[in-house]
Amino acid sequence: NAGVTQTPKFQVLKTGQSMTLQCAQDMNHNSMYWYRQDPGMGLRLIYYSASEGTTDKGEVPNGYNVSRLNKREFSLRLESAAPSQTSVYFCASKWATENTEAFFGQGTRLTVV
Amino acid sequence: RKEVEQDPGPFNVPEGATVAFNCTYSNSASQSFFWYRQDCRKEPKLLMSVYSSGNEDGRFTAQLNRASQYISLLIRDSKLSDSATYLCVVKRNSNSGYALNFGKGTSLLVTP
């Protein structure tokens, strides 16, 4: 009963390095989301995908790209990491219909030095 | 202005107390409303949805006022295990689907 799985759980990058955060869900959900959470800032939406084949920018998309590879997987890529991208990243998924629960992965703690 | 605003707290209350959290949202096109709970260094989890008529789940009561664009959460008979951050969440329809927007959260500490 995996739900939403994020990898890796922890990562340290040097400024300028690139990496991809992986997210997969096994609940057949339509919609998937990437958030970052910083102290005092709450959860901020980076990108979301309403359905397979579509992606949309959220509140803080700069410096990130996403790919909805298939219905299960939604990846987040940092092309050139910056210290300002040090954060905890959460992936979430849900049915697109009203009042349905969003399920979150356990988060990826990323530090950029 | 952030789309969803909450008082960050912290709210420090004794066991057994009643505590209320408020949340306001700016986009009148918002369609669905939720309260999530987040424990320290964990992922958010759904506490309850918020319906127009108000709804109750045990010790928790949620209210929605669409005219004032205001959501509330009332916790009665607080338990130590209620200590967490409570996140107000608003879902808004956009051209390409639904965006879930979170408030910054309200921190609750219930003390013995």
Interface residues (C-beta under 8 A of the other chain):
Chain A: S31 Y33 Y35 G40 M41 G42 L43 R44 L45 Y48 S49 A50 S51 T54 D56 G58 E59 F90 A92 K94 A96 E98 N99 E101 A102 F104 G105 Q106 G107
Chain B: P8 Q31 S32 F34 K42 E43 P44 K45 L46 S49 Y51 L87 V89 K91 S94 S96 G97 Y98 A99 L100 N101 F102 G103 K104 G105
